Amino acid sequence: MIGIGIDIGGTFVKLYVMNDHGKIFRQEKIETDYTQGAKGFIAQIGHFVNDLKTEFADQRVSVCVGAPGDVDPASGVLRYNPNLKFTDVKDWPLADQLQKITAIRPYMANDATLAAWGVYEQELKRQGTNVLIVTLGTGVGGGLILNKELYQGSHGTAGEIGHMKIADTQTGPLCGCGARGCLEAFVGTIGIKRRAVQSTVDHPDSLLAKELAAQPDFKIEHVARAAAKGSKQALQIWQDTGYYLGIGIANAVLLLDLDTVVLTGGVSGAAPYFMPALKQVLNNQQIKTPFQKLKLSVSQNPDIGGVGAALYAIYRAQQEPLP
């Protein structure tokens, strides 16, 4: 059994090829190509899958696609995504289009949902009963394992912790989804950048301001680097990030009585700077029971979404009868 995991992002697509023993045969990272439109983009991925079908002609091949945004896992339609820049799609029938090219019906799920499966399978070794994985990047997503099974909800949208409201919906910061007060607007890359830029305006001579001025483009690493050098402004930004993230995670734990929370994604690399504030929020909760034995960790695999997609392709195929 060969699983092909396709993790679609706004900037890059990550592709993983694995077998049912967890061995990685191939991994690639390509830029998300907008020049040929959505159909051209799917054709590019389809050719990749077809090449692998030829290479592994003696084995059963299964495919799973992870996409950011509102995914209907039953129909394979990407209903909504604010971060992909294709202009020629609405209710994108991605699974249908890929099947026409490859003759394989791909499974589909939200990318954070598949990251959750990757963490659960590969890193946690299925240890944990109720698990939340939070993906921290440009967007903030979440995936849930409930009662040891991947949980996608009634419509495939479960786990959208990034759009949990933690501030006033009239005056809070604007999120990429168009609403105000979302967790993502505080702890996603754009929210962190907003506070960093404001800090350089308020403190133009600070170490953080100099660090950002020396770089052509903003990256989370710049704020982490300034914090490592002792910048008060950068450390405050990370403390605020931990505080806001703590509110979101505390809400999820109180709602679901989780036993494990794992952070992943680019922003999670700065965990040493924001984790103390996050843990303080959890420790300060008035209802103590769900937090006393909560396991909180950071994934060490930045590409766990692609791994999760490949592993889920295998898992789902193994549940179904041979054609």
Buried (B, 14 or more C-beta within 10 A) or exposed (E): BBBBBBBBBBEBBBBBBBBBEEEBBEBEEEEBEBEEBBEEBBBBBBEBBBEBBEBBEEEBBBBBBBBBBBBBBEBBBBBBBBBBEBEEBEEBBBBBBBBEBBEBEBBBBBBBBBBBBBBBBBBBEEEBBBBBBBBBBBBBBBBBBBEEEBBBBEEBBBBBBBBBBBBEEEEBBBBBBEBBBBBBBBBBBBBBBBBBEEBBEEBEEBBBBBBBEEEEEBBBBBBBBBBBEEBBBBBBBBBBBBBBBBBBBBBBBBEBEBBBBBBBBBBBBBBEBBBEBBBEBBEEBEEEEBBEEBEBBBBEBBBBBBBBBBBBBBBBBEEEEEE
